[in-house]
Amino acid sequence: MLRRKRPSQRGQLTYRQINRLLPFTGAPLFHALQLLATGDSARFHMPGHKGEPLFHTFAEVFAIDFTETYGTGNLYLGDGPIRDAEVAAALYFGAADCFFLTGGSTQGIMAMLAAAVGRGGSVLLDRECHKSVCHACALLDITPYFVSAPLLEPFAVSGELPAQAVEQQLVAHPDIRAVLVTSPTYYGVRRALPALADLCRAFGKLLLVDAAHGAHFPAVGLPAPIAEGADMAVLSMHKTLPCLGQGAVLLSGKGVDRRALRENTALFGTSSPSYPVMASIDLARAYTEGPGRDAYRRSAEACAALREYIGRRTGFTALDETHFPALDPCRLTVCTAGTDATGHRLADMLWSEYGVACEMADDRNAVFILTGADTGASLHRLRRGLRRISARRHETLPPSAAAPFPPAERVMRVRDAWFANTGRVEPAAAEGLVCARPVTPYPPGVPLLWPGEKITRAHIELIRERWYNEIGEITVVIS
């Protein structure tokens, strides 16, 4: 138990003084750490740098890097300025509660599934779910059932989840305790969460949302998942907001067991959570709630303008509302179908010739994340690169409709396959064997095959056709 003592007042700034030094207010955890950092104290506790700017470029980060000590609060006890910051985030995101995460959305997904499904339970999954869901199923011995969305052409990315298919799975498998979907997807497609929430309530199931790429939604006028009816949701603050890597939040709705969520975030998180990461979560929320809101609205406008520009001035195709009505307004997906370039080739040319780095690329698309931090010069460079590269490409016949990845037969539990004796084989030699590790092109980190699924010739042919350069070996169960 910590003993409280009065801090030294020599050189110590007050909350009011700290607020005057910042361009915006309302970040309680960051302010508390600044108070400690500017005080006259001798730090005989972790971290080892003791707040000294040993590397001058990181001086500000080192200064506020503390541990559980006087005035900082304890993440897993839910107290102090950390709790104040979580409450502020819950209000901003329209949630009943919020839990800070320093292990990214992965930590939140595992905690969410542990609380909602539990050991040995069953869950219905959007097949677009991240590989961390697979890891949680292996650790918790969860049985996954799947539902898939039809592909949007010419992008070959998943569209809307059919509500009828979700309902059929819930009827066929009454042991399902929760439904987990990804919204928005890596390509910017938003799921119809209110309709899914109504369906889950009708069947007495919980709706969980991996919204890792949607932390910026309130800043652009869109609701966060809890406001759309989800029971729990995970948001990666670091993916689209000005936050340090690994910063994320777990949101919950009314009626969710708060204690269970807190305990499970501790179960899957480090016992030494990073205070700078937590402070950056706090700052990112305060920024987008305040002056950053206008920056993100301009970012959404810039993305819309880029989509229009691509259709008018290039031979590429931007994913926009004519292809799907509900999109992330700050996600730009550029399709090369109908040209002699692949998405990978477009990404490489943008980088090598114009210094423009995309978020990810696949055989048909390059994906770009726009945020409030983008400058006019950066956006101009992207526009110019797309226009000039397009001018050098040749038109081809539109591609045939992409074949969805074939369904797989589950022959072993995820956990049993993961912890079985395993070996690695080339894809061509995997036919008839049982997958032991998720077969996952990265990004976007969505498994094509899960542990426990039987690998067929159709799986191998599609892997070699579309992901050959990324998937050289497959880990299989050795009987």
C-alpha positions as CSV (number, residue, x, y, z in Angstrom):
1,M,0.0,0.0,0.0
2,L,1.4,3.4,-1.0
3,R,1.9,5.9,1.8
4,R,0.7,9.4,0.9
5,K,3.0,12.3,1.6
6,R,3.0,16.0,0.8
7,P,5.1,16.6,-2.4
8,S,7.9,19.2,-2.3
9,Q,6.7,22.6,-3.5
10,R,10.1,23.8,-4.8
11,G,9.7,24.4,-8.5
12,Q,6.3,22.7,-8.6
13,L,3.8,23.9,-11.1
14,T,0.1,24.0,-10.2
15,Y,-2.7,22.5,-12.3
16,R,-3.6,26.1,-13.3
17,Q,-0.1,26.9,-14.4
18,I,0.1,23.7,-16.4
19,N,-3.2,24.4,-18.1
20,R,-1.9,27.8,-19.2
21,L,1.1,26.2,-20.8
22,L,-1.1,23.8,-22.9
23,P,-3.0,24.8,-26.0
24,F,-6.0,23.0,-24.6
25,T,-7.2,21.6,-21.3
26,G,-9.1,18.6,-20.0
27,A,-6.4,15.9,-19.9
28,P,-6.2,15.0,-16.2
29,L,-3.6,12.2,-16.4
30,F,-1.2,14.2,-18.6
31,H,-1.6,17.2,-16.3
32,A,-0.9,15.0,-13.2
33,L,2.3,13.6,-14.7
34,Q,3.4,17.1,-15.7
35,L,3.0,18.2,-12.1
36,L,5.3,15.4,-11.0
37,A,7.7,16.0,-13.8
38,T,8.1,19.7,-13.0
39,G,8.4,19.1,-9.2
40,D,11.6,19.0,-7.2
41,S,11.8,15.4,-6.3
42,A,14.4,12.6,-6.4
43,R,13.0,9.6,-8.3
44,F,14.1,6.3,-6.8
45,H,11.6,4.2,-8.7
46,M,11.0,2.8,-12.2
47,P,11.7,3.7,-15.0
48,G,15.4,3.7,-15.0
49,H,15.9,6.9,-16.8
50,K,14.4,8.8,-13.8
51,G,12.9,11.5,-16.1
52,E,16.3,12.7,-17.3
53,P,16.7,13.6,-21.0
54,L,19.4,11.1,-21.8
55,F,18.3,11.2,-25.4
56,H,17.4,14.8,-26.0
57,T,14.8,14.1,-28.7
58,F,12.8,12.1,-26.1
59,A,13.1,14.6,-23.3
60,E,9.4,15.3,-22.9
61,V,8.5,11.6,-22.9
62,F,11.1,10.6,-20.4
63,A,10.0,13.4,-18.1
64,I,6.5,12.1,-17.7
65,D,7.4,8.4,-17.7
66,F,6.4,7.3,-14.2
67,T,5.1,4.2,-12.4
68,E,2.4,3.7,-9.7
69,T,3.6,6.3,-7.2
70,Y,2.4,9.4,-5.4
71,G,-0.3,11.1,-7.5
72,T,-0.2,8.9,-10.6
73,G,-2.9,6.4,-9.9
74,N,-3.1,2.7,-10.6
75,L,-4.6,1.5,-13.9
76,Y,-5.8,-1.8,-12.7
77,L,-7.3,-0.4,-9.5
78,G,-9.1,2.2,-11.5
79,D,-8.1,5.2,-9.3
80,G,-6.4,8.6,-9.4
81,P,-6.0,10.7,-12.5
82,I,-6.1,7.6,-14.7
83,R,-9.6,7.0,-13.6
84,D,-10.5,10.7,-14.3
85,A,-9.1,10.3,-17.8
86,E,-11.1,7.1,-18.4
87,V,-14.3,8.8,-17.3
88,A,-13.6,11.7,-19.6
89,A,-13.0,9.3,-22.5
90,A,-16.2,7.3,-21.7
91,L,-18.2,10.6,-21.9
92,Y,-16.6,11.5,-25.2
93,F,-17.2,8.2,-26.8
94,G,-20.8,7.9,-25.5
95,A,-20.0,4.8,-23.4
96,A,-21.0,3.8,-19.9
97,D,-17.4,3.1,-19.0
98,C,-13.9,3.1,-20.5
99,F,-10.7,1.2,-19.7
100,F,-7.3,2.4,-20.9
101,L,-5.1,-0.2,-22.6
102,T,-1.4,-0.1,-23.2
103,G,-1.3,-3.4,-25.1
104,G,-3.2,-2.1,-28.1
105,S,-6.6,-3.4,-29.3
106,T,-5.2,-6.9,-28.9
107,Q,-5.3,-6.6,-25.1
108,G,-8.9,-5.3,-25.3
109,I,-10.1,-8.0,-27.7
110,M,-8.8,-10.7,-25.4
111,A,-10.3,-9.0,-22.3
112,M,-13.6,-8.5,-24.1
113,L,-13.9,-12.1,-25.2
114,A,-12.9,-13.4,-21.7
115,A,-15.6,-11.3,-20.1
116,A,-18.3,-11.9,-22.7
117,V,-17.7,-15.5,-23.7
118,G,-15.4,-17.0,-21.2
119,R,-13.4,-20.2,-21.1
120,G,-14.9,-22.9,-23.3
121,G,-17.7,-20.7,-24.7
122,S,-18.7,-20.1,-28.3
123,V,-18.7,-16.9,-30.3
124,L,-20.0,-15.9,-33.8
125,L,-17.3,-14.0,-35.7
126,D,-17.2,-11.8,-38.7
127,R,-14.7,-13.7,-40.9
128,E,-12.8,-10.3,-41.3
129,C,-11.8,-10.4,-37.6
130,H,-8.2,-9.7,-36.6
131,K,-5.7,-12.5,-35.8
132,S,-5.8,-11.4,-32.1
133,V,-9.3,-13.0,-32.0
134,C,-7.8,-16.3,-33.1
135,H,-5.2,-16.0,-30.3
136,A,-7.9,-15.3,-27.7
137,C,-9.8,-18.4,-28.9
138,A,-6.7,-20.5,-28.5
139,L,-6.0,-19.2,-25.0
140,L,-9.6,-19.4,-23.8
141,D,-10.6,-22.6,-25.7
142,I,-13.4,-20.7,-27.4
143,T,-15.3,-22.3,-30.3
144,P,-15.7,-19.9,-33.3
145,Y,-18.5,-19.9,-35.7
146,F,-18.3,-17.6,-38.8
147,V,-20.3,-15.4,-41.0
148,S,-18.9,-13.8,-44.2
149,A,-19.8,-10.7,-46.2
150,P,-20.0,-10.7,-50.0
151,L,-17.2,-9.0,-51.8
152,L,-17.4,-5.5,-53.2
153,E,-16.2,-5.3,-56.8
154,P,-13.8,-4.4,-58.3
155,F,-12.0,-4.0,-54.9
156,A,-12.5,-7.6,-53.8
157,V,-13.1,-6.5,-50.2
158,S,-15.9,-7.5,-47.9
159,G,-19.1,-5.4,-47.8
160,E,-22.1,-5.7,-45.5
161,L,-22.6,-8.7,-43.3
162,P,-25.9,-10.3,-44.2
163,A,-28.3,-10.0,-41.2
164,Q,-30.0,-13.2,-42.4
165,A,-26.8,-15.2,-42.3
166,V,-26.1,-13.9,-38.7
167,E,-29.6,-14.9,-37.6
168,Q,-29.2,-18.4,-39.2
169,Q,-26.0,-19.0,-37.2
170,L,-27.6,-17.8,-34.0
171,V,-30.5,-20.2,-34.6
172,A,-28.2,-23.1,-35.6
173,H,-25.8,-22.6,-32.6
174,P,-27.7,-21.6,-29.5
175,D,-24.5,-22.0,-27.5
176,I,-23.1,-18.8,-29.0
177,R,-22.8,-16.2,-26.3
178,A,-21.7,-13.2,-28.3
179,V,-21.2,-11.8,-31.8
180,L,-18.0,-10.0,-32.7
181,V,-17.7,-7.9,-35.8
182,T,-15.1,-5.6,-37.3
183,S,-16.2,-2.1,-38.0
184,P,-14.8,-0.2,-39.7
185,T,-12.7,-2.7,-41.7
186,Y,-9.2,-2.0,-42.8
187,Y,-10.6,-0.8,-46.1
188,G,-13.0,1.6,-44.4
189,V,-16.3,-0.3,-44.6
190,R,-18.7,0.3,-41.7
191,R,-21.0,-2.4,-40.5
192,A,-24.7,-1.8,-39.8
193,L,-24.2,-1.9,-36.0
194,P,-27.7,-0.8,-34.9
195,A,-29.4,-3.6,-36.9
196,L,-26.9,-6.1,-35.5
197,A,-27.4,-4.8,-32.0
198,D,-31.2,-5.3,-32.3
199,L,-30.6,-8.9,-33.6
200,C,-28.3,-9.7,-30.7
201,R,-30.8,-8.4,-28.2
202,A,-33.5,-10.4,-29.7
203,F,-31.4,-13.6,-29.2
204,G,-30.0,-12.6,-25.8
205,K,-26.5,-12.3,-27.1
206,L,-23.8,-9.6,-26.6
207,L,-22.5,-7.5,-29.5
208,L,-18.8,-6.9,-29.5
209,V,-17.1,-4.6,-31.9
210,D,-13.5,-4.4,-33.0
211,A,-13.4,-0.7,-33.9
212,A,-9.6,-0.5,-33.9
213,H,-9.6,1.8,-36.9
214,G,-12.5,4.0,-35.8
215,A,-11.3,6.0,-32.8
216,H,-11.6,9.2,-34.8
217,F,-15.3,8.8,-35.6
218,P,-16.7,11.2,-33.0
219,A,-14.3,13.9,-34.4
220,V,-15.9,13.5,-37.8
221,G,-19.5,13.4,-36.5
222,L,-20.0,9.6,-36.4
223,P,-21.1,7.7,-33.4
224,A,-18.7,5.3,-31.6
225,P,-20.0,1.6,-31.4
226,I,-21.5,1.8,-27.9
227,A,-23.7,4.7,-29.1
228,E,-24.9,2.4,-31.9
229,G,-26.0,-0.3,-29.6
230,A,-22.8,-2.4,-29.0
231,D,-22.2,-3.9,-25.6
232,M,-18.4,-3.6,-25.8
233,A,-16.0,-2.2,-28.3
234,V,-12.2,-1.8,-28.6
235,L,-10.7,1.3,-30.3
236,S,-7.0,1.7,-31.2
237,M,-6.3,5.3,-30.3
238,H,-2.9,5.1,-31.9
239,K,-4.1,4.1,-35.3
240,T,-6.0,7.2,-36.3
241,L,-5.4,9.7,-33.4
242,P,-2.3,11.5,-32.2
243,C,-1.4,8.9,-29.6
244,L,1.7,6.8,-28.9
245,G,1.8,3.2,-30.2
246,Q,-0.1,0.6,-28.3
247,G,-2.6,3.1,-26.9
248,A,-6.1,1.8,-27.0
249,V,-9.4,1.9,-25.1
250,L,-12.0,-0.7,-24.2
251,L,-15.6,0.8,-24.1
252,S,-18.6,-0.8,-22.4
253,G,-22.3,-0.2,-22.4
254,K,-24.8,-0.3,-19.6
255,G,-25.2,-3.5,-17.8
256,V,-21.7,-4.8,-18.6
257,D,-19.8,-6.2,-15.6
258,R,-17.2,-3.5,-15.1
259,R,-15.2,-5.5,-12.5
260,A,-14.8,-8.4,-15.0
261,L,-13.6,-6.1,-17.7
262,R,-11.0,-4.5,-15.4
263,E,-9.8,-7.8,-14.2
264,N,-9.4,-9.2,-17.7
265,T,-7.5,-6.2,-18.9
266,A,-5.1,-6.9,-16.1
267,L,-5.0,-10.6,-17.1
268,F,-3.9,-9.8,-20.7
269,G,-1.9,-6.7,-20.0
270,T,1.5,-5.9,-18.6
271,S,1.7,-5.2,-14.9
272,S,3.9,-2.2,-15.8
273,P,1.6,-0.2,-18.0
274,S,3.3,2.8,-19.8
275,Y,2.2,6.1,-18.3
276,P,3.3,8.1,-21.4
277,V,1.1,5.8,-23.5
278,M,-1.8,6.4,-21.1
279,A,-1.2,10.1,-21.1
280,S,-1.1,10.1,-24.9
281,I,-4.6,8.4,-24.9
282,D,-5.8,11.2,-22.6
283,L,-4.2,13.9,-24.7
284,A,-5.6,12.4,-28.0
285,R,-9.1,12.4,-26.6
286,A,-8.8,15.9,-25.3
287,Y,-7.4,17.1,-28.6
288,T,-10.0,15.6,-30.8
289,E,-12.7,16.8,-28.4
290,G,-11.3,20.3,-28.6
291,P,-9.2,22.0,-31.3
292,G,-8.6,18.8,-33.2
293,R,-12.2,18.4,-34.2
294,D,-11.8,21.0,-37.0
295,A,-8.6,19.3,-38.2
296,Y,-10.4,15.9,-38.5
297,R,-13.4,17.5,-40.3
298,R,-11.0,19.0,-42.8
299,S,-9.3,15.6,-43.1
300,A,-12.7,14.0,-44.0
301,E,-13.3,16.8,-46.6
302,A,-9.9,16.2,-48.1
303,C,-10.5,12.5,-48.3
304,A,-13.8,13.1,-50.2
305,A,-12.1,15.5,-52.5
306,L,-9.3,12.9,-53.2
307,R,-11.9,10.2,-54.0
308,E,-13.6,12.6,-56.5
309,Y,-10.2,13.6,-58.0
310,I,-9.1,10.0,-58.5
311,G,-12.3,9.2,-60.4
312,R,-11.9,12.3,-62.6
313,R,-8.1,12.6,-63.2
314,T,-6.7,9.0,-62.9
315,G,-7.4,5.5,-64.3
316,F,-7.8,4.2,-60.8
317,T,-11.0,3.7,-58.7
318,A,-11.6,5.1,-55.2
319,L,-13.9,3.3,-52.9
320,D,-16.7,5.8,-52.3
321,E,-20.4,6.0,-51.5
322,T,-21.4,4.9,-55.0
323,H,-19.8,1.5,-54.2
324,F,-20.9,1.3,-50.5
325,P,-23.0,3.7,-48.6
326,A,-21.4,3.6,-45.1
327,L,-17.6,4.3,-45.2
328,D,-15.0,5.7,-42.9
329,P,-14.7,9.3,-44.2
330,C,-11.0,9.4,-43.5
331,R,-10.0,6.1,-45.2
332,L,-8.9,6.2,-48.9
333,T,-8.9,2.9,-50.7
334,V,-7.5,3.1,-54.2
335,C,-8.2,0.2,-56.6
336,T,-5.9,-0.5,-59.6
337,A,-8.2,-3.0,-61.2
338,G,-8.6,-2.3,-64.9
339,T,-4.9,-1.2,-65.2
340,D,-1.7,-3.1,-65.6
341,A,-0.7,-2.3,-62.0
342,T,-1.4,-4.1,-58.8
343,G,-2.0,-2.5,-55.5
344,H,1.5,-3.6,-54.4
345,R,3.1,-2.0,-57.5
346,L,1.2,1.2,-57.0
347,A,2.4,1.4,-53.3
348,D,6.0,0.7,-54.3
349,M,6.0,3.4,-57.0
350,L,4.4,6.0,-54.8
351,W,7.1,5.4,-52.2
352,S,10.1,5.1,-54.5
353,E,9.2,8.0,-56.8
354,Y,7.3,10.4,-54.5
355,G,8.1,9.4,-51.0
356,V,4.4,8.6,-50.3
357,A,3.9,5.6,-47.9
358,C,0.5,4.0,-47.9
359,E,-0.9,2.0,-44.9
360,M,-1.2,-1.2,-46.7
361,A,-1.6,-2.8,-50.2
362,D,-2.9,-6.0,-51.7
363,D,-3.2,-7.3,-55.2
364,R,-5.9,-4.8,-56.2
365,N,-5.8,-1.9,-53.7
366,A,-3.6,0.6,-51.9
367,V,-5.0,2.0,-48.6
368,F,-4.3,5.4,-47.1
369,I,-5.2,6.7,-43.7
370,L,-5.9,10.4,-43.5
371,T,-5.9,12.2,-40.1
372,G,-5.9,15.7,-38.8
373,A,-2.1,15.7,-38.9
374,D,-1.9,15.6,-42.7
375,T,-0.5,18.7,-44.3
376,G,-1.6,20.3,-47.6
377,A,1.8,19.5,-49.0
378,S,1.4,15.8,-48.2
379,L,-2.0,15.6,-49.8
380,H,-0.7,17.4,-52.9
381,R,2.2,14.9,-53.1
382,L,-0.3,12.0,-53.0
383,R,-2.6,13.6,-55.6
384,R,0.4,14.3,-57.9
385,G,1.8,10.8,-57.5
386,L,-1.5,9.1,-58.3
387,R,-2.1,11.2,-61.3
388,R,1.4,10.8,-62.8
389,I,1.6,7.1,-62.1
390,S,-1.8,6.5,-63.6
391,A,-0.7,8.4,-66.8
392,R,2.0,5.8,-67.3
393,R,-0.2,2.8,-66.8
394,H,-2.1,0.9,-69.5
395,E,-5.8,0.0,-69.4
396,T,-6.7,-3.6,-69.3
397,L,-9.9,-5.5,-69.3
398,P,-11.8,-5.3,-66.0
399,P,-10.9,-8.3,-63.8
400,S,-13.3,-11.1,-63.3
401,A,-15.1,-11.1,-59.9
402,A,-12.8,-12.2,-57.2
403,A,-13.4,-15.6,-55.7
404,P,-14.1,-15.5,-52.0
405,F,-11.8,-17.6,-49.9
406,P,-13.4,-21.0,-49.7
407,P,-15.1,-22.1,-46.5
408,A,-13.0,-24.4,-44.3
409,E,-14.1,-27.5,-42.4
410,R,-13.2,-27.4,-38.7
411,V,-11.8,-30.8,-37.6
412,M,-10.0,-29.7,-34.4
413,R,-10.6,-27.2,-31.7
414,V,-8.6,-24.0,-32.1
415,R,-6.7,-24.6,-28.8
416,D,-6.0,-28.3,-29.5
417,A,-4.6,-27.4,-33.0
418,W,-2.5,-24.6,-31.6
419,F,-0.9,-26.7,-28.9
420,A,-0.5,-29.8,-30.9
421,N,2.8,-31.1,-32.4
422,T,3.4,-28.9,-35.4
423,G,5.6,-28.5,-38.5
424,R,6.1,-26.1,-41.3
425,V,5.4,-27.0,-45.0
426,E,5.2,-25.1,-48.3
427,P,1.6,-24.3,-49.3
428,A,1.8,-26.9,-52.1
429,A,2.4,-29.6,-49.6
430,A,-0.4,-28.6,-47.2
431,E,-3.3,-30.2,-48.9
432,G,-5.3,-32.4,-46.6
433,L,-3.4,-31.3,-43.5
434,V,-4.8,-29.4,-40.5
435,C,-3.8,-25.8,-40.0
436,A,-2.0,-25.1,-36.7
437,R,-1.4,-21.3,-36.9
438,P,-3.5,-18.7,-38.5
439,V,-2.5,-18.2,-42.2
440,T,-2.4,-14.4,-42.1
441,P,-1.3,-11.9,-44.8
442,Y,-0.2,-8.8,-42.8
443,P,-1.6,-6.2,-43.0
444,P,-4.5,-6.4,-42.7
445,G,-3.9,-9.3,-40.2
446,V,-7.1,-11.2,-41.1
447,P,-6.6,-15.0,-41.0
448,L,-7.5,-16.8,-44.2
449,L,-7.3,-20.1,-42.3
450,W,-7.7,-20.8,-38.6
451,P,-6.0,-23.4,-36.4
452,G,-8.1,-26.6,-36.6
453,E,-9.3,-26.1,-40.1
454,K,-8.6,-28.6,-42.9
455,I,-6.5,-27.2,-45.8
456,T,-7.9,-28.1,-49.2
457,R,-6.5,-27.7,-52.8
458,A,-8.9,-24.7,-53.3
459,H,-7.3,-22.9,-50.3
460,I,-3.8,-23.6,-51.6
461,E,-4.6,-22.4,-55.2
462,L,-6.1,-19.1,-53.9
463,I,-3.2,-18.6,-51.5
464,R,-0.7,-19.1,-54.4
465,E,-2.6,-16.9,-56.7
466,R,-3.2,-13.9,-54.4
467,W,-0.8,-14.1,-51.4
468,Y,2.1,-16.3,-52.7
469,N,4.8,-13.8,-52.0
470,E,3.7,-13.3,-48.4
471,I,2.9,-16.9,-47.4
472,G,5.8,-19.1,-48.1
473,E,5.1,-21.7,-45.4
474,I,2.1,-22.9,-43.4
475,T,2.3,-24.4,-39.9
476,V,0.3,-27.6,-39.7
477,V,-0.5,-30.3,-37.2
478,I,1.8,-33.2,-37.2
479,S,0.0,-36.4,-36.1
